[in-house]
Amino acid sequence: MGSFRIGTDVFDLEPEEGFEVRRVQPYQASKTYLCPGCNRDLPPGLGHMVAVPFDAPDLRRHWHYGCWQARHRRRPRG
């Protein structure tokens, strides 16, 4: 995994998973999102991660930091 900075944003590339990952700072978080890792809200003002698939940028998902880090340890739902 590699990281690079543009302005104040830090981007992580997850090429083996097919994602670009961006950290959203609390002051940038202006909407409520649903974390796919825990199915709980990410309220405005909460810093979090955004995972954007390389091949489908419209399918980006917003994650809690901890949920993103633990995504490989979770059992699949369903």
HUUR-V470804 format. One record per residue. N is the residue number from 1. RES is the residue in three letters. SS is DSSP state (helix for helix, strand for strand, loop for the rest). OMEGA is omega in radians with two decimals (* if undefined). Layout:
# HUUR-V470804
N&RES&SS&OMEGA / N&RES&SS&OMEGA
This chain:
# HUUR-V470804
1&MET&loop&3.09 / 2&GLY&strand&3.13 / 3&SER&strand&3.00 / 4&PHE&strand&-3.06 / 5&ARG&strand&2.98 / 6&ILE&strand&-3.06 / 7&GLY&loop&3.13 / 8&THR&loop&-3.13 / 9&ASP&strand&3.06 / 10&VAL&strand&3.14 / 11&PHE&strand&3.04 / 12&ASP&strand&3.07 / 13&LEU&strand&3.11 / 14&GLU&strand&-3.01 / 15&PRO&loop&-3.13 / 16&GLU&loop&3.13 / 17&GLU&loop&3.12 / 18&GLY&loop&-3.11 / 19&PHE&strand&2.82 / 20&GLU&strand&-3.06 / 21&VAL&strand&-3.13 / 22&ARG&strand&3.07 / 23&ARG&strand&3.09 / 24&VAL&strand&3.13 / 25&GLN&loop&-3.12 / 26&PRO&helix&-3.13 / 27&TYR&helix&3.11 / 28&GLN&helix&-3.06 / 29&ALA&loop&-3.04 / 30&SER&loop&-3.12 / 31&LYS&loop&3.04 / 32&THR&loop&3.09 / 33&TYR&strand&3.09 / 34&LEU&strand&3.13 / 35&CYS&loop&3.12 / 36&PRO&loop&-3.14 / 37&GLY&loop&-3.08 / 38&CYS&loop&-3.13 / 39&ASN&loop&3.10 / 40&ARG&loop&-3.12 / 41&ASP&strand&2.91 / 42&LEU&strand&-3.07 / 43&PRO&loop&3.05 / 44&PRO&loop&3.12 / 45&GLY&loop&3.13 / 46&LEU&loop&3.08 / 47&GLY&loop&-3.10 / 48&HIS&strand&3.13 / 49&MET&strand&2.99 / 50&VAL&strand&3.10 / 51&ALA&strand&-3.10 / 52&VAL&strand&3.10 / 53&PRO&strand&3.13 / 54&PHE&loop&-3.03 / 55&ASP&loop&-3.14 / 56&ALA&strand&-3.06 / 57&PRO&strand&3.10 / 58&ASP&strand&-3.12 / 59&LEU&strand&-3.14 / 60&ARG&strand&-3.13 / 61&ARG&strand&-3.14 / 62&HIS&strand&-3.05 / 63&TRP&strand&2.88 / 64&HIS&loop&3.10 / 65&TYR&helix&-3.09 / 66&GLY&helix&3.13 / 67&CYS&helix&3.12 / 68&TRP&helix&-3.13 / 69&GLN&helix&-3.07 / 70&ALA&loop&-3.01 / 71&ARG&loop&-3.13 / 72&HIS&loop&-3.13 / 73&ARG&loop&-3.11 / 74&ARG&loop&3.03 / 75&ARG&loop&3.09 / 76&PRO&loop&3.09 / 77&ARG&loop&3.01 / 78&GLY&loop&*
